Every structure is written in C-alpha cells, then in structure tokens.
C-alpha cells in the first residue's frame, strides 16, 4: 500500500537517477528514477512523494503535485512602491523644561508637576520613583468597585519569609505520615531453591521392547498404561476392521499377551525411575523419591535381587533426606519469623517435609504470638485477610486469638472469615460470624 513521505534530493547521478533521504535526515536513504521528478528539480529540493516498501527497501513511485517544498517557490517577492518615502523622526526629551520622557517615547503628563524625594515640586527632569509610586497609588483609586487593589496583594517572598522553614517541613512530614499505610513490609528473606522433579530415562524399557517380536511391541507399549487401555484399543480396532470387512483380532489372546508382558515392563519402568532418582538424589523432590520407594514394595519388582538392593539403598536415602529437610524447614520458619515475615512463616509451617510431623511447641508459641501481634486494629482489611488465610491452614491456628477486631472491614474480609470459620471459630466469633454446625473445612486457595 503506497505511503506518502517528505524527502530531500541529495545528489544527481550520470545515469539520470537521484539519491534521496528523508527530510531532516543525515544519510541518504535510497535511489529514485529521475524521470518522475519535475524538470526544475535540483539538489536540496524537498518533495512529497508516494513510496512503497518491500524486502529490498523503500521505492519512490511518484511525486505528489502541489505538496512539496522546492528550491525557491516559497519565497515572497517584494514589489517597489511609487509613494514618496517620508522618514519618521523621533526626538527624546532630555531634562530642562521640555518635560520628562523615557526610551519608549512616553509623553510627560503636564498635569503632574515633577517633584524630588522630599515631595516638593522641581523644575526639570523625569519624575522621581516616589512620585511615580504616589501617582500609581492615586490611580488605584480609580478602580471599579470589587476590584482587588494591587497594593493589598501579599508578596510571595514575604509569605515565605513569615513561614519558618522548619514549620513547612514539619507540616509536609505530617501529611506524608497521614497518608502512609500502617503496615510496612519487612525485609526479604533469601528463599531456598525449589527441588527438581524426577526425570527418568528409558534404557531398561527400550531393552525390553527391543527383545520382543515386532508384532508384540504395540501391545507392550499399551500394556505400560494398564490392561484397560489395551482392552479399549482392541475394541476400537475391531470395530474399525468390522466396518471395513476385515477379520477381527481375538480380544482374549491379546489380553493374555499383555498380562504376560506387564511384569517385565513394570520392572523395567521402575529400574529407570530408581536409577534416575539415585543420580538426582541431591536436588530431587521428596514426593518423587517417596513414590519410587513406594513402588519398590510391589511383589513383581521385589522378586529380583538387584531391585531389592536398589530399593534398600533408596529407603535409606529417603530417611536421611527427610531428616535434613525437616531441619531446613524449621530453620526457614524461624528465619521468616525473626524478620517479621509472618505470612511466610505461617505458610511454611503448614508444609512440613513429611506428613504427621509434630510442630515444636516452643516455636508454635512464638509463631502464634507474632501472628496475634501482627493483627492490629488499625491494619487494612487486606492485611487481615492475608494473615487469616495463612493461619487457617497452619498447625498454630487454634492459638491465634486476637482480642480486638479491625476498625475497618470490607466485604472481602467478611467473606474470608465466613469461609475460614470451620478452621478459625475464635476469629469468626470475634467478627460476629456464626459457623454452621458440621460445616466442612475449606481448602487452601490456589495462588494467583
């Protein structure tokens, strides 16, 4: 689609082409055909042209008539006049009886005799500053009713001089403190890197599939998903073959073949996962390590001596890793508690490395006291909602008992208290919210 731009001609080439650049640019931009330019075109002319852009650059298609600015077409021509020129003579009055004057050739006022600083009339010279001020004050009396006299307007410098600098700073500081929220974020705590998920290989599975006949490999791959997947695929294939008039596969024979292949495939799959867990043990997530150890209790997997030895090594590693993770977990809770990160400490306390771990009573008391201290009546409703949401799923939720409700409440805060009522009945009573008997405990909100 053509686009109109302003260009400037920079040079003329022997082959009839011209170089051009955008108006106001420094370097040439492209080359155009000289046949589209007017006959009077010269270097430095500015024209308005239509261009088209492709992968090779910008191509000038034509010149828009009547819009460009060429060499000298925009100059005004001065025409001579036949009238006789009469010069204007300006004469300034300097002292004497000729009256006062200034550089703007202001005529002296004859009705005001000049005076000196004492107020007495004098014979010559411009009026003094005091006299001019007096005339200005008398002219102020000629103003219309309702106009503000100029002399009554306070000077900004006088107002600033009367206002002490410390007073201004103190008032600005009070304004900032008045609009500043009560809650100030505590310092950040370095977070521990997240554990990595298990990335198993496929070496043992590939060896089992390679040892099978070619016609059994599709069934073996389906058997890894379970017998229901094999049965569903056989029925779909038989329905398609029946519609095409082809012979169907015997479903019973295929299922028996899959049952024979499943034990070997299950052991191969577990070996791939177990060896990967052993290699990635330092940064492995505890959930993946537990799942590998739990699968080792399968009788099909435990029947081999090699798998039993590997399973025993992984169980020992799991016990050691759980103890290390528990020490780090309690350390993270204490670190967040020391810097005032109450919400983070509450969330960490609700995520132990192992289910059923007893939270230390001394640390629970400290965390509950800090939580109650963080719920001040003057805090915003959003602050109360965040703290209550984290405390509801913490092991110290029964110890969180604030004595005073917040001064300002919102619909979102009331809805949060009503939803968390089965877990925080003492908070619901503080807000006057009735918890229905037998109400189900809510689940934690998903992070947004």
C-alpha positions in Angstrom: 0.0 0.0 0.0 1.6 3.4 -1.1 2.7 5.7 1.7 3.4 9.5 1.4 6.5 10.9 3.0 8.7 14.0 2.7 12.1 13.5 1.0 15.0 15.7 0.1 17.1 15.3 -3.1 20.8 14.8 -2.2 22.6 14.2 -5.5 22.2 13.6 -9.2 23.8 10.6 -10.9 25.0 10.5 -14.6 22.5 7.7 -15.4 19.6 10.0 -14.6 18.8 8.7 -11.2 18.8 10.7 -8.0 19.7 9.9 -4.4 17.4 11.0 -1.7 16.9 10.9 2.1 14.1 11.6 4.5 13.5 15.2 5.2 15.7 16.2 8.1 17.9 13.0 8.0 21.7 13.0 7.7 22.4 10.0 5.5 21.0 9.1 2.0 18.2 6.5 2.1 17.8 5.3 -1.5 17.8 6.0 -5.2 14.9 7.1 -7.4 14.3 7.4 -11.1 14.8 10.9 -12.4 12.0 10.7 -14.9 9.4 11.1 -12.1 10.9 14.4 -10.9 9.9 17.8 -12.3 12.1 19.5 -14.9 13.3 22.2 -12.4 14.4 19.6 -9.7 17.7 20.4 -8.1 19.8 19.2 -5.2 18.3 20.3 -1.8 14.7 20.3 -3.1 12.1 18.8 -0.7 9.3 16.9 -2.3 6.3 14.9 -1.1 6.3 11.5 -2.8 4.4 8.2 -2.7 6.5 5.3 -1.7 6.2 1.5 -1.4 8.2 -0.7 0.9 9.2 -4.3 0.4 12.0 -6.6 1.5 14.5 -4.8 -0.7 13.8 -1.3 0.8 11.7 1.8 0.0 10.8 2.6 -3.6 9.7 6.0 -4.7 6.7 5.7 -7.1 5.7 9.2 -7.9 5.8 12.8 -6.8 2.7 14.3 -5.2 2.0 17.6 -7.0 1.4 20.8 -5.0 2.6 19.5 -1.7 6.4 19.6 -1.8 8.7 22.4 -0.9 11.2 23.0 -3.8 14.1 25.4 -4.0 12.7 28.9 -4.2 9.0 28.6 -4.8 8.2 29.5 -1.2 9.9 33.0 -1.2 8.0 36.2 -1.2 8.7 38.8 -3.8 9.0 42.4 -2.7 7.4 44.9 -5.1 8.6 48.5 -5.3 6.2 51.3 -4.3 5.7 54.6 -6.1 5.0 56.6 -3.0 7.5 59.0 -1.6 9.3 57.8 1.5 8.9 60.1 4.5 11.2 59.2 7.4 9.8 59.3 10.9 12.0 61.4 13.3 11.9 60.6 17.0 13.2 63.2 19.4 13.7 62.3 23.1 13.3 64.9 25.8 16.3 65.2 28.0 15.9 67.3 31.1 15.0 71.0 31.1 11.5 72.4 30.7 10.7 70.1 27.9 9.3 67.6 30.3 10.2 64.0 31.3 10.5 61.1 29.0 11.8 57.6 28.7 13.1 55.3 26.0 9.6 54.3 24.9 8.9 58.0 24.0 6.3 58.3 26.7 4.8 61.8 26.7 5.1 63.7 30.0 2.0 64.3 32.0 1.6 68.1 32.1 -0.9 67.9 35.0 1.6 66.4 37.3 4.4 68.7 38.4 7.7 66.9 38.9 9.0 66.6 42.4 12.1 65.5 44.2 12.3 62.9 47.0 11.1 65.5 49.6 7.8 65.8 47.8 8.5 69.4 46.7 8.0 70.4 43.1 11.1 70.7 41.0 11.7 72.4 37.7 13.1 69.8 35.3 13.9 66.1 34.9 11.8 63.0 34.9 9.6 62.3 37.9 11.3 60.5 40.8 10.5 57.0 42.0 8.5 58.2 45.0 6.4 60.5 42.7 5.7 57.7 40.3 4.7 55.4 43.2 2.4 58.1 44.5 0.8 58.6 41.1 0.3 54.8 40.9 -1.4 54.7 44.3 -3.7 57.6 43.2 -4.5 55.7 40.0 -5.5 52.7 42.1 -8.3 54.8 43.5 -9.9 55.0 40.0 -10.5 51.2 40.0 -14.0 49.8 39.8 -15.8 48.6 43.0 -15.0 45.0 43.7 -11.5 45.0 42.1 -8.7 44.0 44.3 -6.1 46.8 44.9 -2.7 45.8 43.7 -1.1 47.1 46.9 -3.2 44.7 49.0 -1.8 41.6 47.3 0.7 39.9 49.6 4.1 39.3 48.1 5.1 35.6 47.8 8.5 36.3 49.2 7.0 38.0 52.3 4.7 35.0 52.8 7.7 32.6 52.6 9.7 34.8 54.9 7.0 34.8 57.5 6.6 31.0 57.4 9.6 29.2 59.0 11.4 26.6 57.1 11.1 24.0 59.9 7.3 24.7 60.1 6.9 23.9 56.4 8.9 20.7 56.7 7.0 19.6 59.8 3.7 20.1 58.1 4.8 18.2 54.9 6.0 15.4 57.2 2.7 15.2 58.9 0.9 15.0 55.6 3.1 12.1 54.5 2.6 10.3 57.7 -1.2 10.8 57.5 -1.4 9.1 54.1 1.2 6.4 54.8 -0.3 3.0 55.5 0.2 1.5 58.9 1.8 -1.7 57.6 5.4 -1.6 56.3 6.8 -4.6 54.5 9.6 -6.4 56.5 12.9 -7.2 54.8 13.1 -10.1 52.4 14.5 -13.5 53.4 16.6 -15.5 50.9 14.5 -18.4 49.7 15.8 -21.8 49.3 15.9 -23.1 45.6 13.0 -25.4 44.7 13.7 -29.1 44.4 13.7 -30.6 41.0 11.2 -33.2 39.7 12.3 -36.7 38.7 13.5 -37.1 35.1 13.6 -40.8 34.4 15.3 -42.4 31.4 14.1 -45.2 29.1 17.1 -47.5 28.9 15.6 -50.6 30.6 12.2 -50.1 28.9 13.9 -49.9 25.5 15.8 -53.1 26.1 12.6 -55.0 26.9 10.8 -53.7 23.8 13.8 -54.4 21.6 13.8 -58.1 22.8 10.1 -58.6 21.8 8.9 -59.6 18.3 7.8 -56.8 16.1 4.1 -57.6 16.3 4.1 -57.5 20.1 5.7 -54.1 20.6 2.5 -52.1 20.1 0.7 -54.3 22.7 3.7 -53.9 25.1 3.6 -50.1 24.8 -0.1 -50.1 25.6 0.4 -52.5 28.5 2.5 -49.9 30.2 -0.7 -47.9 30.6 -2.6 -50.9 32.1 -5.0 -53.6 30.9 -8.0 -51.2 30.5 -6.0 -49.3 27.9 -5.2 -52.5 26.0 -8.9 -53.6 26.1 -10.1 -50.2 24.8 -7.7 -50.2 21.9 -8.6 -53.7 20.8 -12.3 -52.9 20.8 -11.8 -49.8 18.7 -9.6 -51.6 16.2 -12.1 -54.5 15.9 -14.9 -52.0 15.3 -13.0 -50.4 12.5 -12.0 -53.7 10.9 -15.5 -54.9 11.1 -16.7 -51.8 9.3 -14.1 -52.4 6.6 -14.9 -56.1 6.2 -11.6 -57.3 7.6 -11.0 -60.1 10.2 -11.1 -59.0 13.8 -8.4 -59.6 16.4 -9.1 -62.1 19.3 -9.5 -59.9 22.3 -8.8 -62.7 24.8 -5.5 -63.7 23.2 -4.3 -60.0 23.1 -5.2 -59.5 26.8 -3.3 -62.7 27.8 -0.3 -61.5 25.9 -0.4 -58.1 27.6 -0.7 -59.8 31.0 2.5 -61.8 30.3 4.4 -58.6 29.3 3.3 -56.4 32.1 5.6 -57.8 34.8 8.8 -57.3 32.7 7.7 -53.9 31.7 6.8 -52.8 35.2 10.3 -53.9 36.5 12.0 -52.1 33.6 10.0 -48.9 34.3 10.8 -49.0 38.0 14.5 -49.5 37.3 14.6 -46.5 35.0 12.9 -44.4 37.7 15.1 -45.7 40.6 18.4 -45.2 38.8 17.4 -41.7 37.9 16.4 -41.0 41.5 19.7 -42.2 42.7 21.5 -39.9 40.3 19.4 -36.9 41.1 19.1 -37.5 44.8 20.8 -34.2 45.9 18.2 -31.9 44.4 15.3 -34.4 44.0 11.8 -33.6 45.3 10.8 -35.7 48.2 7.5 -36.6 46.6 9.2 -38.3 43.7 11.6 -40.1 45.9 8.7 -41.4 48.1 6.8 -42.6 45.0 9.9 -44.6 43.8 10.4 -46.1 47.2 6.6 -47.0 47.5 6.7 -48.8 44.1 9.6 -50.9 45.4 7.1 -52.8 47.6 5.4 -54.2 44.6 5.9 -58.1 44.6 6.7 -58.0 40.9 9.5 -55.5 41.5 10.9 -57.0 44.7 11.3 -60.5 43.3 14.8 -59.7 41.8 17.9 -59.4 43.9 19.1 -56.4 42.0 15.9 -54.5 42.6 15.8 -55.3 46.3 19.3 -53.9 46.8 18.5 -50.7 44.9 15.2 -50.3 46.9 17.0 -50.7 50.2 19.5 -48.0 49.2 16.7 -45.6 48.2 14.9 -46.2 51.5 18.0 -45.3 53.5 18.5 -42.2 51.3 14.8 -41.2 51.8 15.1 -41.4 55.6 18.3 -39.2 55.6 16.8 -36.7 53.2 13.6 -36.3 55.3 15.6 -35.6 58.4 17.7 -33.0 56.5 14.6 -31.4 55.0 12.9 -31.2 58.4 15.9 -29.3 59.9 15.9 -26.9 56.9 12.1 -26.5 57.2 12.2 -25.4 60.8 15.2 -23.1 60.1 13.2 -21.4 57.3 10.2 -20.9 59.6 12.5 -19.3 62.3 14.2 -17.1 59.8 10.9 -15.7 58.4 9.7 -15.2 62.0 12.8 -13.2 63.0 12.4 -10.6 60.3 8.7 -10.3 60.7 7.5 -12.3 57.7 4.5 -13.7 59.5 2.5 -14.8 56.4 5.5 -16.6 55.0 6.2 -18.3 58.4 2.6 -19.5 58.6 2.6 -20.9 55.1 5.9 -22.7 55.7 4.6 -24.2 58.9 1.7 -25.7 57.0 4.0 -27.5 54.5 6.2 -30.0 56.5 8.6 -32.2 54.6 6.8 -35.3 56.0 3.1 -35.7 56.8 2.4 -36.2 60.5 5.4 -34.3 61.8 4.8 -32.6 65.1 5.5 -28.9 65.1 7.8 -27.9 68.0 5.6 -26.4 70.9 8.1 -23.6 71.6 8.2 -22.5 68.0 4.4 -22.8 67.8 4.0 -20.4 70.7 6.3 -17.9 69.2 4.6 -18.1 65.9 1.1 -17.7 67.4 2.2 -14.7 69.5 3.8 -13.0 66.5 0.6 -13.7 64.4 -1.6 -12.1 67.1 0.7 -9.1 67.3 0.6 -8.6 63.6 -3.2 -8.3 63.6 -3.6 -4.7 64.7 -7.0 -2.9 64.8 -5.7 -0.2 62.5 -4.4 -2.5 59.8 -6.1 -2.6 56.4 -8.6 -5.4 55.6 -6.3 -6.9 53.0 -3.7 -7.4 55.7 -6.1 -9.2 57.9 -7.3 -11.4 55.1 -3.8 -12.4 54.1 -2.8 -13.3 57.7 -6.0 -15.2 58.4 -5.7 -17.2 55.1 -2.2 -18.3 56.1 -3.1 -19.0 59.7 -6.2 -21.2 58.9 -4.0 -24.0 57.5 -1.1 -23.7 60.0 -0.7 -26.0 63.0 -0.9 -23.0 65.3 -4.4 -21.9 64.1 -6.0 -22.7 67.4 -3.6 -20.5 69.3 -4.3 -17.4 67.1 -6.7 -15.4 69.3 -6.7 -11.6 68.7 -8.6 -9.6 71.3 -9.8 -6.7 69.0 -11.4 -6.8 65.6 -10.2 -4.4 62.9 -11.5 -0.9 62.7 -12.3 -1.1 59.0 -13.9 -4.1 57.4 -14.6 -4.9 53.8 -16.9 -7.4 52.1 -13.9 -9.5 51.0 -12.6 -9.7 54.7 -16.1 -10.8 55.9 -16.3 -13.4 53.2 -12.8 -14.7 54.1 -13.8 -15.0 57.8 -17.0 -16.8 56.9 -15.2 -19.3 54.6 -12.5 -20.0 57.2 -14.9 -20.2 60.1 -14.7 -24.0 60.5 -10.9 -23.8 60.9 -10.9 -20.5 62.9 -14.0 -20.4 65.1 -12.5 -18.0 67.5 -11.9 -15.5 64.7 -15.5 -16.0 63.4 -16.8 -15.2 66.9 -14.7 -12.1 67.1 -16.3 -10.9 63.8 -19.8 -12.0 64.9 -20.0 -14.6 62.2 -21.9 -17.7 63.0 -20.4 -21.0 61.9 -22.9 -23.7 60.9 -22.7 -27.0 62.7 -21.0 -29.7 60.7 -19.5 -27.2 58.2 -16.8 -28.7 56.0 -13.3 -27.4 56.3 -12.3 -25.3 53.3 -9.3 -25.9 51.1 -6.4 -23.5 50.6 -6.8 -21.0 47.8 -4.7 -21.6 44.7 -2.0 -19.0 44.2 -2.9 -16.4 41.5 
